Amino acid sequence: MTPQPDRQRIPAARRLACPRCGTEFTCGLAGPCWCAEESVRLPMPLDGEDCLCRDCLRKAAGDASE
């Protein structure tokens, strides 16, 4: 019998560097992440960018609202 994939497996938190400023931070897709606490919501990054740090996310949200 072939083992079934564990569909309940939760991905581990990722250690990232902000593509805009280089600040290191943790992206916790497995549970509550700091970005879920933010009041701003932006589209997913384009052009190969990954998640932004808190400061760059807030700056990008401010720029987008202008």
N, C-alpha and C positions, 0 to 999 in steps of 0.2 A: 504494500500500500504506500502511495506517495504522500509525504507530509503536505498538509494544506498550509498555504501562507498565513501568517498571523495577521489578520486584518485589523486587529485591535492594537497592534504595536504602535506606540506613540513615538514620533521622531524625537531624537535628542536635541537639546538646545544647541544652536550654532553660535560660534564665536566669530564675529564679523568686524570688519573695518569699514567705516562709512566711506563710500566712494567719493564723497565730496570734500571731506575734511580729514579723513584718516583716523578719527576717533574710534577706538575699539569698544564694542558692546556685545551683549548677548541677545540673540533672537530666540525667543522661547515659543516656538510654534506648538509645543506639546502642552502648553498651559497658558495661564495668563501672562501676557507680555506687556511691557510698559507702553507699547504703542496702542494697545487696546484701551488704555486709560486716557489717551489723547482725544480732544474734542474734534480734531481735524481728521479728515479722511481724504487721501489723495489716490489717484489711479496707481496701479502697479507701475514700478519704474520701467523705463524704456531704455533702449540702447545699451543693454548689458549691465545697467546699474542694479544693485541689490538694495536691501533695506537701508534707509538713512538713519543716522543717530537722531536723538531727540531734538537737538538744536537745529540740525539741518532740515528735519521734517517740519519743524515750526516755521523756519525761514521760508521753505518752499511753499508752505500753506499761505503765509503772508504775501509772498510774491504772486501766487495764483489768484488771490482775492483782489489784487489791485487792478 
